[in-house]
Amino acid sequence: MSTPELHWYKSSHSGDDSGDCIEIAPSPSTVHVRDSKNPTGPRLALSPAAWADFCRHVGR
């Protein structure tokens, strides 16, 4: 079975030079999350509902 290539997006709020940012690659059933400074490192795989809960929490 072939896995489709993920398309990673960095936050538009990451314009500074600190390098502290995450990237996400959404798919229909999973939101993949990685550290933009270490793209080959560990990744998280969250359900869309869990990602939405996370975004609501950090947006406060």
Stockholm file with secondary structure:
# STOCKHOLM 1.0

chainA/1-60         MSTPELHWYKSSHSGDDSGDCIEIAPSPSTVHVRDSKNPTGPRLALSPAAWADFCRHVGR
#=GR chainA/1-60 SS CCCCCCCCEECTTCCSSSCCCEEEEECSSCEEEEETTCTTSCEEEECHHHHHHHHHHHTC
#=GC SS_cons        CCCCCCCCEECTTCCSSSCCCEEEEECSSCEEEEETTCTTSCEEEECHHHHHHHHHHHTC
//
